[in-house]
């Protein structure tokens, strides 16, 4: 009989939340950098969610004239599948978990008449927005920095060194989302499949200290992930 309460998260849950936190943090940072560079920060804005079954409900009947309408791309982070190769780990303390996380990036396009260019097709705009979102997501998670002239990947271990072995993008798939089992022409999705290898530990084992992201994670009423951060570029 197990003599201790199993009162912990598995690593796949920590990794899922960490991916969402990284994206929220870096989107906030990119918008601040864009503002400092004199560019439109909204071109770097993404709204980050985690494990939402239907994050697109607000776009069912979009009303661009509504005061609280937000057409910024939506990103939903989900844990998808995991496998445990028997030759990597041991039966007592630690097993390698080969996890796959899907990052669904949704773009919205509103059909309108453009005075200078004529008809502005919503389906094309939706595709371009989805492509922009998945581009930002992939670049954030695979970004490199130069520290003292040495190239280093800040998220090579997703900030979880000691638990995560590596992260690697597997594929990008563009798809047509559905609402109530019907395709929605004004929304396009782009799914980034991210493979992350990490350790899962038995409940009696104290895992290595994880270098967690030191920011305050908050959620809005609809579940959007936001971070309490402050950037000063003056």
C-alpha positions, 0 to 999 in steps of 0.5 A, spaced: 500 500 500 502 507 498 503 510 505 504 517 502 499 522 499 500 523 492 499 530 492 503 533 486 502 535 479 505 530 473 511 534 469 506 534 463 501 539 466 507 543 468 510 543 461 503 545 459 502 551 463 509 553 462 508 553 455 502 558 456 506 562 461 512 563 456 507 565 450 504 570 454 510 573 457 514 574 450 507 576 447 507 582 452 515 583 451 514 583 444 508 588 444 513 593 448 519 592 444 514 594 438 512 600 441 519 602 443 521 601 436 515 606 433 511 600 430 504 598 431 504 593 437 497 590 435 501 586 430 505 582 435 498 581 440 496 574 441 491 572 446 493 565 450 489 560 452 490 553 455 485 547 454 479 550 452 474 546 448 471 552 444 476 558 445 472 561 438 465 562 441 466 570 441 467 570 434 461 566 432 458 572 430 463 577 430 461 585 431 467 589 429 463 595 431 462 593 438 466 597 443 469 590 446 471 587 440 478 584 439 480 581 433 487 579 435 489 571 434 487 566 439 492 561 441 490 555 445 495 550 448 493 543 449 496 537 451 495 532 446 499 525 447 504 522 450 508 515 450 513 512 455 519 508 451 521 502 456 528 503 454 529 510 457 528 510 465 527 505 470 521 502 473 523 505 480 524 512 480 523 516 473 520 515 466 522 519 460 515 522 457 515 523 450 509 528 450 506 532 444 503 539 445 498 542 440 498 550 439 492 551 435 493 559 432 486 562 430 486 568 425 479 572 424 478 575 417 472 580 416 470 581 409 470 589 408 470 594 402 477 597 402 477 604 398 484 604 396 484 596 394 477 594 393 474 588 396 478 586 402 476 578 403 475 575 410 477 568 408 484 571 406 485 575 412 483 570 416 489 565 413 494 571 414 492 572 421 493 565 423 499 564 419 502 570 423 500 567 429 503 561 428 509 564 426 510 568 432 509 562 437 514 558 433 519 563 433 518 565 441 519 557 443 525 556 438 528 563 439 536 564 440 539 569 444 546 572 444 549 572 451 557 575 451 557 573 444 555 566 445 549 563 441 544 560 447 536 558 446 533 561 452 527 556 452 531 550 449 529 546 456 522 551 456 525 554 463 525 547 466 532 544 466 532 538 470 526 535 467 525 537 460 530 534 455 528 538 449 523 541 445 522 540 438 517 543 433 514 537 429 509 540 424 504 545 422 497 544 419 492 549 417 485 547 418 478 550 417 475 550 424 468 548 426 462 551 430 457 547 432 459 542 426 459 547 421 466 550 418 467 557 419 469 561 413 471 567 417 476 563 421 482 559 419 486 555 424 494 553 424 496 548 429 503 547 431 505 540 434 510 541 439 514 535 441 517 535 448 521 530 452 521 530 459 522 526 466 516 523 470 517 522 477 514 517 482 511 520 487 516 518 492 521 521 489 523 528 490 525 531 483 530 536 481 529 543 482 526 546 476 527 553 474 520 555 473 518 562 470 518 567 475 512 571 473 505 572 476 500 568 472 493 571 472 487 569 468 481 573 465 474 572 466 474 568 460 480 564 461 485 568 457 492 567 460 495 574 462 502 576 466 503 581 471 509 584 468 512 591 467 517 593 461 520 600 462 524 601 455 525 609 457 
